Amino acid sequence: MKPREPRREEPGRVRKPRPKARSKTSPPSKEGVAVTRRPVSVRPPPVGEGKRGESGYLGYLLRQAQAASRLALERSLAEFGATVPQFVVLTMLKAYPGLSGADLARVALLTPQTIGVIIRNLERDGAIRKTPHPVHGRMLQWTLTPHGGALLEQCRKRALALEQRLAAGLTAKDERIIREWLANIAVSLQQES
């Protein structure tokens, strides 16, 4: 594309001025000066108040609580050089040794691409190892190494401390009701998808 050449004025031709673009202004003030309107900035309420509190949407409140919980866990696991998704993968491999990458993605609620990165990093750090599946030779199974088990135990202590904070102030009945409610949400919404 060629650059545009500047317009050449013809001799004797008078150029009409272009009309100015209108800006959003309020009517002139008493002094006769127009005042430009600016959007009023509304600050959201702090966590736990207004729509970010008990009057908020359940879906938003679940997300807000999950984000706060995850951030607290991330901060406490950082000391060990572990991330929350790595902790989840280690936890699942302790509970269900021999899972494939696809199985890990399903139970850890992560994408296969994310699991691939996590597996590579954990294997590089010596926390997990792969073995071929005894029947399906191309499928790899993942298990914890002793180093991975030790890392998991360190992380688990921090996760259990967070669990205690989450359950603080709940009666055993309240906790059972909340656990049942959360599990039912996951089951019912997964069935609709």
matplotlib code that plots the C-alpha trace (Angstrom):
import matplotlib.pyplot as plt

x = [0.0, 1.4, 1.7, -0.9, 0.4, -0.5, -3.4, -2.3, -4.4, -5.5, -4.7, -7.6, -9.7, -10.9, -11.2, -14.3, -13.5, -14.8, -17.4, -16.0, -16.9, -19.3, -18.2, -20.6, -21.0, -23.6, -25.6, -23.6, -23.3, -24.5, -21.2, -21.8, -19.0, -19.9, -18.7, -17.5, -19.3, -17.2, -18.4, -18.9, -16.5, -18.2, -15.9, -17.0, -17.6, -15.0, -15.2, -18.1, -20.2, -23.0, -23.0, -19.7, -21.4, -24.5, -26.7, -24.5, -25.1, -24.2, -22.1, -20.0, -19.7, -18.5, -15.9, -14.8, -14.4, -12.5, -10.2, -9.5, -8.9, -6.6, -4.6, -4.1, -2.9, -0.6, 1.1, 1.6, 2.9, 5.4, 7.9, 8.2, 8.4, 5.0, 1.9, -1.7, -2.1, 1.1, -0.3, -3.6, -1.7, 0.5, -2.6, -4.5, -1.4, -1.2, -4.9, -5.0, -1.5, -1.0, -3.2, -2.6, -2.2, -5.8, -7.1, -5.2, -6.7, -10.2, -9.8, -7.7, -10.2, -7.4, -6.9, -4.8, -2.3, -2.0, -1.5, 1.2, 3.2, 2.7, 3.7, 6.9, 7.8, 7.1, 9.0, 12.0, 12.1, 12.0, 8.6, 6.9, 7.9, 6.3, 5.9, 4.3, 0.8, 1.0, -1.7, -1.7, 2.1, 1.7, -0.2, 2.0, 1.1, 2.3, 3.3, 4.9, 8.6, 9.8, 10.8, 7.2, 5.7, 7.8, 6.9, 3.2, 3.3, 4.8, 2.2, -0.6, 0.2, -0.4, -3.5, -4.9, -4.2, -6.2, -9.0, -9.2, -9.5, -12.3, -14.2, -13.6, -16.9, -18.9, -20.6, -20.2, -23.7, -23.0, -19.9, -21.7, -24.5, -22.0, -20.0, -23.1, -24.3, -21.0, -20.8, -24.4, -23.7, -20.8, -22.9, -26.0, -24.2, -22.0, -25.0, -26.5, -23.4]
y = [0.0, 3.4, 6.1, 8.8, 12.1, 15.3, 17.2, 20.0, 23.1, 24.6, 28.3, 30.5, 27.7, 28.4, 25.4, 25.1, 24.3, 20.9, 20.9, 20.0, 16.6, 16.9, 15.9, 14.8, 17.9, 19.0, 22.1, 25.3, 26.2, 29.4, 31.0, 29.9, 27.2, 23.7, 21.0, 17.7, 14.7, 12.0, 8.6, 8.3, 5.7, 3.3, 1.3, -2.3, -3.2, -5.1, -8.9, -10.1, -7.0, -6.1, -8.3, -9.7, -10.9, -12.8, -10.9, -12.0, -14.7, -18.2, -18.8, -15.7, -16.4, -19.9, -18.5, -15.9, -18.4, -20.8, -18.0, -16.9, -20.5, -21.2, -18.1, -19.0, -22.5, -21.1, -18.8, -21.6, -24.1, -21.7, -22.4, -25.9, -24.8, -26.5, -25.1, -26.0, -28.0, -30.0, -30.6, -31.9, -34.2, -35.6, -36.1, -38.0, -40.2, -41.1, -42.0, -43.6, -44.8, -45.7, -43.1, -42.1, -38.4, -38.4, -39.9, -37.3, -34.5, -35.8, -36.3, -33.1, -31.0, -29.7, -29.7, -32.4, -29.7, -28.4, -31.9, -32.5, -29.5, -30.5, -34.1, -33.0, -30.6, -33.2, -35.9, -33.5, -32.8, -36.5, -36.4, -38.9, -41.6, -43.3, -46.9, -48.5, -49.9, -53.7, -54.3, -51.1, -50.7, -47.2, -45.9, -44.5, -44.8, -42.3, -43.1, -41.1, -41.5, -41.3, -37.7, -37.0, -38.7, -36.5, -33.4, -34.4, -34.8, -31.3, -29.8, -31.8, -30.4, -26.9, -28.0, -29.5, -26.3, -24.4, -27.0, -26.3, -22.6, -23.3, -25.4, -23.0, -22.2, -24.9, -27.7, -31.2, -31.1, -27.8, -29.2, -32.3, -30.2, -28.0, -31.0, -32.7, -29.5, -28.9, -32.5, -32.4, -29.2, -30.9, -34.0, -32.2, -29.6, -32.2, -34.3, -31.3, -30.7]
z = [0.0, -1.0, 1.5, 1.1, -0.4, 1.3, -0.3, -2.5, -2.3, -5.6, -6.0, -5.2, -3.6, -0.1, 2.2, 4.4, 8.0, 9.1, 11.8, 15.2, 16.7, 19.4, 22.8, 25.5, 27.6, 30.1, 29.4, 30.1, 33.7, 35.2, 34.2, 30.6, 30.5, 29.4, 31.7, 30.4, 32.0, 33.4, 34.5, 38.2, 39.6, 41.9, 44.2, 44.8, 48.5, 50.4, 50.5, 52.7, 52.1, 49.6, 46.6, 47.7, 50.9, 51.9, 49.4, 46.4, 43.8, 45.0, 41.9, 42.5, 46.3, 45.5, 43.1, 45.5, 48.3, 46.0, 44.9, 48.5, 49.5, 46.6, 47.2, 50.8, 49.9, 47.1, 49.6, 52.1, 49.5, 48.0, 50.7, 49.3, 45.7, 45.0, 43.3, 44.1, 40.9, 41.7, 45.2, 43.7, 41.3, 44.1, 46.2, 43.4, 42.7, 46.4, 46.5, 43.1, 42.1, 38.4, 36.9, 33.3, 32.3, 31.0, 34.2, 36.2, 34.2, 34.9, 38.7, 39.2, 37.2, 34.9, 31.1, 29.5, 28.4, 32.0, 33.3, 30.7, 32.0, 35.7, 35.0, 33.2, 36.1, 38.8, 36.9, 36.3, 40.0, 40.9, 42.6, 40.2, 37.8, 34.8, 34.1, 31.0, 31.6, 31.9, 29.3, 27.2, 26.6, 25.0, 28.0, 30.9, 34.5, 37.1, 40.7, 43.5, 44.3, 47.9, 47.3, 45.9, 49.0, 51.3, 49.4, 49.5, 53.3, 53.8, 51.5, 53.2, 56.6, 55.2, 53.4, 56.6, 58.5, 55.8, 56.1, 59.9, 59.2, 56.7, 59.2, 62.1, 63.8, 62.1, 64.0, 62.8, 61.4, 59.6, 58.0, 56.9, 55.3, 53.5, 52.3, 51.0, 49.4, 47.6, 46.4, 45.1, 43.2, 41.4, 40.6, 39.4, 37.3, 35.7, 34.8, 33.0, 30.8]

ax = plt.figure().add_subplot(projection="3d")
ax.plot(x, y, z, "-o")
ax.set_aspect("equal")
plt.show()
